[in-house]
Amino acid sequence: MARPNHTMPVPARDQAVVIGASMGGLAAAAALAQSYRQVTILERDTLPDGPQNRRGVPQGKHAHGLHPGGLQALEKLLPGITDELVTRGVPSGDLSQAGNWRVGGGHLARGEAGVLGIGATRPFLEHHVRSRVAALPGVTICDGVEAVRPLPDGRRVIGIEVSPAGGGPTEQISTDLVLDATGKVSKLPQWLVELGYPAPAEERVHCKMAYLSRRYQLASPGAMKDLVAIITPAEAPHFGVMIAQEDGSHVVTLGGLLDSGPARSDEAFLAFAANLPDPAISDALVGATPLTELQPSHFPASCRRRYDKLRSFPAGLLALGDSIASFNPMYGQGMSVAALQGVALRDHLANGPLDARKFFARAHRIEEVAWKIATGGDLRFDAVEGKRTASGKFMNRYLDKLTVAARTDPALSRQFLLVAGFVEGPESFFKPSIIRRVLAGSRRSR
């Protein structure tokens, strides 16, 4: 494994270490590289040379979406990345014009959203982002390395102990900052307790999502004219997504809340698609050739760790992305939230000294939007376990009216996609012009 050569101590903002080289860790490293002389990314996996699946990203074989707001955030961290991806074959299009969106039991009206959507496999996207980050001045990626524990000095973390993945002799790396981006398997709560701090409170919504994915070569280029087809749960807790990919294939992910996804067989998969309340995916698969085996997965619960509520936190330690909050993958929010938090970290460092409590507050405001969208949708089904709030119930009732009106009003369709895509905040749903359109649409629907 590559081993950075560091000695203790080092000046402030000289060295930062990021644990995890997935999308969250890469976004964090891109942000830190603008303020720290050296940024070292530690990754347990042996990283592939090209766009290949790897053990540490088992979800890489499923459909992945980078929302427009996430793509814009990634562009801020790595200028030119969007054009680079499109030039290399990633399909793209206007989020509304090129999307078949079935939300709340009906299709959103097509119009011009004015924001770009892209379709790419997770390995392809991660590989190109990793290549760009690795080329940044001062960034080093060390694979085959496992973080063992942070090294404290009083109330500050001054380093990280590491070992070869799978075990072996340890070594210590001196650093001003350790940022955890290991995602759902994060050891940070445990580390905090070992350092004498309380672990964060956790909130969970038990969606019990079961899903299968497969990539196909369609029978003809016109079998699927849209960049993406999304069928969200309405009467039944089932969903389907189909996205065009950079190599001309299409990935299809089908699943259901409460363990109601399809059985793992060719016949069951196609039958599940045929029983969805929209025929777009099923029709596109007629005569299609499977390119991969069926890939199963299960996601028990959305979970967020409330670091923003901790009254004390060691200096020199942070978290980002799925290490803070992970969401039902049906909504495709994880990469976008990580990129947006990366921009928030970059801006926080540019405006003054690093303050963990202030950063976690900013990170929480970003994940709060994703949390409300994901858990609000899941909690519509009574059997999903989780905290239900009056504000959540009100928002669901309002969104029901908005999405019904958006079936015939492209302006409301655009507004829904901008908020769901992290381009605008939920408060924009309550602009007077939007409220008037929602009320008018409700009258028309009656």
N, C-alpha and C positions, 0 to 999 in steps of 0.2 A: 504494500500500500504506500501511497505517497505520504510522507511525513514532514509537516512543516517544522522548521527549526526555530523555536521561540525560547526566550529566556525571560525570567521574571526580575523586576517588574517592568512595565511598559507605560509610556505616557498615555493619558486619556485620549480616546478616539484614535489610538494607533492600531489596535487589533480587535476584530470582532469574529466570533465563531458562530456559525449557523449549523444546527444539527438537523439534517434532513435535506436531501437534494431533489425532493419532489417540487411541485409547482409552488407550494407555499414557501419552501426554503429558497427557491430560486428568486421569487419575488422579494423576499426579505434581503437576500444578498445583493440584488440590484439596487435596493433602496440604501442599504448600508454602505455600498461602495462609493456613494457620493459624499460620505462624511468620514469614513475610516480609511486609513492608509492601506491596511490589509484586511481582507475578508476571507476566511477559510470556511468552506462548506464540508462538513463531515457526513458521509453517507455509508450506511451499513452494507448496502448492496454493492456488488461489482457492477459498475455502470457500463452499459453497452456502448459501442462506438457509433451505432446508428439508431434509428427509430424502432426499437424492439421492446416487447413487453418484458417486464422484470418482476421478480418475486415481491419486492417491496411495494409494488403498485398493482395489486391483484385486480383492482377495478379498471385497469387500463384496457381490458378487453370489452368493456361495455360502452354504450353511447356516452359521449361527453359533450357538454355545451359550454362555450365561453360566452357569457352574456355580453351585450354591447358595452355596458359599463365596465365589465371586467377587461374587455379587449381595449377599451380606451385607457384604462389604468395601466395595462401592460405596455401600451404604446408610450405612456409617460415615463415608464421606467426604462424601456428599451426602444427608443425612437426608431421608427422604420420597420418594426417587427411585423406590422400588419401587411405592408406591401411585400415584404420578404415572403411571408406565408402564402399570400395570393399568387405571387410570381412562381412559387414552387408547387403550385397546383391545388392549393386549398380552395374549394368552392366557396363562393360568397354571394351575398345578395342583400337587398333591403329586407329588414326584419319582418315587415308586414307583407310586402309584395311577393317575397319568395318563401313565405311560410304558410302552412296550413294549420291554423290554430283552432282546436276545439276545446273551449274552456267553459265550464259551468253548464254543460249540456247543449251548447250551440257553437257555431263557427263565428269567430271574430271577423268583422268586415275587413276586406283588404283595402289598403290605401298606400300611402308612403309614410313610413315611420321616420325616415331620414337618418337611420342608424344602420350600421352594417352588422350582419350576422355571418359567421363562418362555420364550415364543417370540417373537422379534422379528427383523425384518430388521436387518442391520448398519447401514445408513444411518439407519434410524429410531432405533435405540438410540444411535448416536453423536451424532446431531443433538440429542436431548434431554439427553444428558449434557453436550454442548458448551454448550448453552443454560444449563444449571445452573451450569457452571463459569464461564462468561462473566459471570454475574450475581454472582459472589462479590466481596466488597470487594477492590479492589486488583488484580484480574486483567484483563489486556488481551490480546486475541488479535490478532496481526498476520499476515495472510495475504499470499501472493505474495512471501514473504521467504525467502531461502536463507542458511543459516549457512555461512560460508566457512572460518573457523578460530577457535579460541580464542586469546585474548590473554594471554600469560603475564607475570608479574612475579616473577622468581625461581622458587620452587617452588609458586607459587599462580597460578591463573587468575583474572584480574580483569575479563575482558570477552569479548565475542564480536564478530568482524567479520562483517558481513552485506552482502548485495547483493540487488537485485531478482531474483526467480526468472527464470532465463534469461539473466542477465548485466546488467551496468550498474555505475554507481559504487558503491563500497563505503562503509560507515560503521561506526563502532565504538560498541558499546553497553557501558557500564560495568555490572558486576554482581558480586555476591558469589558467585553460584553459577551454573554452566552445567550443565544436566541434559539428557543426550542420550536422546531417546525416538523416534528415527527408525527403530528396528526393524532388520530384517535388512540394510538398506543402510547401517547405521551406519558413520560414518567415524572413530569414536572410536579404534579400534586404530591407524589411520594417524596421527591427531592425537597420540596418546601418543608414538609414535616421533619425530614432528617436535618434540615438546617435550622429547625426551631420555629418555623412559621406555621400558621394554620393552612390547611388545604382549602381551596376554594369550594364554595357551595356549588352543587351541580343541579341542573334542571334537565328533565328528560320527558320526551313524548314518545310513547312506545308505538311506533307505526307498524312494526313487524313487516317490513317490506321484503317480499320474495320476488326475484326477477331472473329472467334468462336473456342472454344476448347472443346474437349471431350476425356475422357479416355475409352479405350476398352480392353476387353479380346479377344484376337485373336482366331480364330477357331482352329488353331493348332500352335505349337511352330515354325514350319517352314514357317508360313505365312509371316513372316518378319525376314529375316536372319541377317539384318544389325542392328547395334546399333542405327543408325540414318539415316533417309532419308530427304534430304533437296532439295526443288525445289524452286529456286529463280526466281523473275520476269525476263522475257525476252521480248517477243513481247507484252504480256499482263501484266498488273501490279498485277498479282496474285502470291501467294506463298503458299507452303505447307510444313509442317514439321511433322515428326513422330519420336518419341524417345522412346526406351525401358526404363522401369522404374523399381525401386527396388523390387516391389511386383509382377513382372511378367506381369503387364499390359503395355499398350502403350498409350501415350498421342499423340493426333493429333490436330494440330492448323492449320487452313486454313484461309486465309484472302487476302485482296487486298488493294493497295493504292487507294487514291481518293474515299474512301467509296465504293469500289467495292468488298467487302467481301461477303460471302454467306449469304442468308436469314436464319433466325433462325427456321429451320425445319429439321427433319431427312432427308427428301427427298432432300432438297436443299443442305444440307451439303455433302451428298454422291455424288450428281450430280456435285458439285463444284470440289470434289476430282477427279471425273472421267474426268473432262474437263481440268485438269492440263496437261501440255505437257509431263508428265512422269507418267506411270501407277503404279509406285511402291506403293504409298499410297492407291490408289483405290483398287488395287489387294489384298493388305494385309487386307483390311477391309471386304472382301467378307466373309459373315458368322460370322463376329465379333459381340460380345455382348457388347452394351454400358454399362458402369459402372457408368456414371455420366450424369447429364443433360448437354445440350449444354450451354456453358458459353460464353456470348458475351463480347466484350470489344471494345473500340475505343480510338485511340491515335491520337490526332489532329496534333501535331507538335513536331519534335525534337527541343530541346532548350538548349542553354548553356549560362551561366552567366559568363562574362569575369572578374572574380575577379583578374586575372593575370594582367589586365590593370589598376587597381586602383592604384593611386599614394600614397594614404594613407589608412590605415586600422588599426582598434584598436588592440592593443596587447591583447593576451589572447583569441582570437576568430578565429575560422577556419571553413571550410566546406570541405566535402568529398563526392565522389560518385555522385548520382543523384542530390544532392543539388547544384552541380556545373554544371553538364550536364546530360541530359536524352536523349536517342536515340530511334529511331524507334525500337520497341521490336522485329520486324522480324529478326534483326541481333543478338539478344541475347547477348548484350555486357555489360549490366549494372553491373552485379555481378563481371565480370572479371575486368572492369575498377576500381571498388571500391577496389577489392583486390590488384590490382597493385598500386593504390594510397596509400593503407595502407602500403605496403612495402616501398614506397617512403617516407611516413611520418616517419616510423620507422628509416630508414637510415638517414633522415634529422635530427632527434633528436639525433641520435648517433654521428653525426659529428659536433655538436655545438649547440648554443642556437636556440630556435624556432624563425624563421623569416617568418611571414605570406607571404610576397611578394615572397620570395624564394620558399616556399612550393607551393604556387599557380602556380608559373612558372613551377615547376616540375609536378604538377598535370595536368596542361594544356598540357604539352607535351604528357602525356598519353592519355588524352581524345581527343586530336587532331587527333590521329590515328583512334580512333573509329568514330569520327565525319566525317572524310573524307570518311571512308568506308560506313557509313550509309547514309549520305546526298548525297555522290557521286552517290550511287546506286539509290536513290530516284529521284534526279534531272535529271536522264536520261529521265524521263517522263515530257513532256513540261507543263502539267497542274499542276505539283507540284510547289508551290511558294517557292522561296528562292533565295539567292544570288548565281549566277553562276560565276565561275572564270576561267581564262584561264588555270591555273594550274590544276583545277579540270577537265576541258574538256580534257586536254592532258593526265591526268592519266586515265580517262575513255577509251580513244582511245587505250592507251598502254595496259590496262587490257583486253580490247576486244581481242587484238592480243594474249596476254599471255594465256587467258583462252581457246581460240581456239586451240592454240598449246598444252595446257595442256590436251586436250582430248586424245592425243596419247603419251604424254611425262610425265611419272610418276615423273620425277625430277621437272618439272614445276608445276605439280599438288601439289607436296609436298611443294614447295616454296609458292604457293598461300595459302595453308592451314596454313603454319607457320606464315605468315603475318596476315591473317584474324583471326588467333587464338592468336595473341599478343605474340607469341614466338620470332619473329624477327620483326624488323622495316621495314617500306615501302622502305627504301633505299636499302634493300637487293634485291628488284626487279630489281635494276639497276647494279648488279654485272656483269662484262663482260661475265662470263659464262652463266648467265641467259639471258642477251640480245642476245647472239649468239643463244641460244635455241629458244627464241621467234621469231627471224628473220627466223630461219630455219623452224620452225613450220608454220609461215605465208606463206612461199614459198610452203610448202607441201600442205597447205589447198587450195591455189590457183590452 
